Amino acid sequence: MADENGKRVGVLLGIGGYERLIEELEDIRAYDEAKAELEKGEDELIPFDQAVGEIEEGRVPKDDS
């Protein structure tokens, strides 16, 4: 959508595109939160294979959201 001067002033988006944007925003927020926890020393990095193993063993609850 554009105004009388051709300047973009709006976007029309289907519900699917909107939902994908919301999911991406949630992912970005989760990343930012995890990064901040690492920087404050409130969390630590572990190898991917170790994380998967812990999830499969039930030591780490799965995030069902």
C-alpha positions as CSV (number, residue, x, y, z in Angstrom):
1,M,0.0,0.0,0.0
2,A,1.3,3.4,-0.9
3,D,0.3,7.0,-0.3
4,E,-0.3,9.6,-3.0
5,N,3.4,10.2,-3.3
6,G,4.2,6.5,-3.8
7,K,5.7,6.1,-0.3
8,R,5.0,2.7,1.2
9,V,2.7,3.1,4.2
10,G,1.2,-0.4,4.8
11,V,1.4,-4.1,4.2
12,L,-1.3,-6.6,3.4
13,L,-0.4,-10.0,4.7
14,G,-2.2,-13.4,4.6
15,I,-2.8,-15.1,7.9
16,G,-0.1,-17.7,7.1
17,G,2.5,-15.1,6.5
18,Y,1.5,-13.3,9.7
19,E,1.8,-16.5,11.7
20,R,5.3,-17.2,10.3
21,L,6.4,-13.7,11.3
22,I,5.1,-14.2,14.8
23,E,6.9,-17.5,15.1
24,E,10.1,-15.9,13.8
25,L,9.7,-13.1,16.4
26,E,9.3,-15.7,19.2
27,D,12.4,-17.5,18.0
28,I,14.4,-14.2,17.9
29,R,13.2,-13.3,21.4
30,A,14.2,-16.8,22.7
31,Y,17.6,-16.4,21.1
32,D,18.1,-13.0,22.7
33,E,17.1,-14.4,26.1
34,A,19.4,-17.4,25.9
35,K,22.3,-15.2,24.7
36,A,21.7,-12.8,27.7
37,E,21.7,-15.7,30.1
38,L,25.0,-16.9,28.7
39,E,26.6,-13.5,29.0
40,K,25.4,-13.2,32.6
41,G,26.8,-16.6,33.4
42,E,23.3,-18.0,34.2
43,D,23.5,-20.7,31.6
44,E,26.2,-22.7,29.8
45,L,26.8,-24.1,26.3
46,I,26.8,-27.9,25.8
47,P,27.4,-29.9,22.7
48,F,24.3,-30.5,20.5
49,D,24.6,-34.3,20.8
50,Q,24.7,-34.0,24.5
51,A,21.6,-31.9,24.6
52,V,19.7,-34.3,22.3
53,G,20.8,-37.2,24.5
54,E,19.6,-35.5,27.7
55,I,16.2,-34.6,26.0
56,E,15.8,-38.2,24.8
57,E,16.7,-39.6,28.3
58,G,14.0,-37.3,29.8
59,R,16.5,-35.3,31.9
60,V,15.4,-32.1,30.1
61,P,11.7,-31.4,29.6
62,K,10.7,-30.9,26.0
63,D,9.3,-27.5,25.1
64,D,5.8,-28.3,23.8
65,S,4.9,-24.7,23.0
